[in-house]
Amino acid sequence: MSMRVIDAIAAELDIDPLELDTPLFEVINPEALDRLFRDDVDCTVSFAYDDYEVTVSNDGTVTVDGSTYRP
């Protein structure tokens, strides 16, 4: 899930994921995020990434400032 979040943020910024200024681990624990969504758990997590609001849903959907990215 953490890679999906990185890809969605990069897509929103229209840059390569390797060019993100702030690594995801400085904002949220990517391993914990992956563990949370590993099981079929009904949950949603939201957090701020720089000036963007990121929401991750258990169906794999990542929303970055209103733009939705699906697997």
C-alpha positions in Angstrom: 0.0 0.0 0.0 2.8 2.4 0.8 4.1 2.1 -2.8 0.6 2.9 -4.1 0.6 6.0 -1.9 4.0 7.1 -3.2 2.8 6.6 -6.8 -0.4 8.5 -6.2 1.4 11.5 -4.7 3.9 11.5 -7.5 1.1 11.3 -10.1 -0.7 14.3 -8.4 2.6 16.3 -8.5 3.3 15.1 -12.1 6.8 13.9 -11.1 8.7 10.6 -10.9 8.2 8.9 -7.5 12.0 9.1 -7.0 11.8 12.9 -7.2 9.5 13.4 -4.2 11.1 16.0 -1.9 9.7 14.5 1.3 10.2 10.7 1.8 7.0 9.0 2.9 8.7 7.7 6.0 9.1 11.3 7.3 5.3 11.7 7.3 3.9 8.2 8.1 5.4 4.9 8.9 5.1 3.0 5.6 5.6 -0.4 7.2 2.7 0.2 9.7 0.6 1.4 6.7 1.3 -1.8 4.8 0.6 -4.0 7.9 -2.7 -2.2 8.5 -4.0 -2.9 5.0 -2.4 -6.3 4.6 -5.5 -8.0 6.1 -9.0 -7.4 4.8 -9.7 -4.7 7.3 -12.4 -2.1 6.8 -10.6 1.1 7.5 -9.5 4.4 6.1 -6.4 6.4 7.0 -5.9 10.1 6.3 -2.7 12.1 6.8 -1.0 15.3 5.5 1.8 15.0 3.0 3.4 18.5 2.6 0.4 20.6 1.6 -1.7 17.6 0.4 -4.4 15.6 2.2 -3.9 11.9 1.5 -6.6 9.3 2.2 -6.0 5.6 1.9 -8.9 3.1 1.9 -9.0 -0.6 2.4 -10.1 -1.1 -1.2 -6.7 0.2 -2.4 -8.0 3.6 -3.4 -5.7 6.5 -2.6 -7.0 10.1 -2.7 -4.7 13.0 -2.9 -6.4 16.4 -2.5 -9.6 15.1 -4.1 -7.9 13.2 -7.0 -8.6 9.5 -6.8 -6.1 6.8 -7.8 -7.3 3.2 -7.9 -5.3 0.0 -8.2 
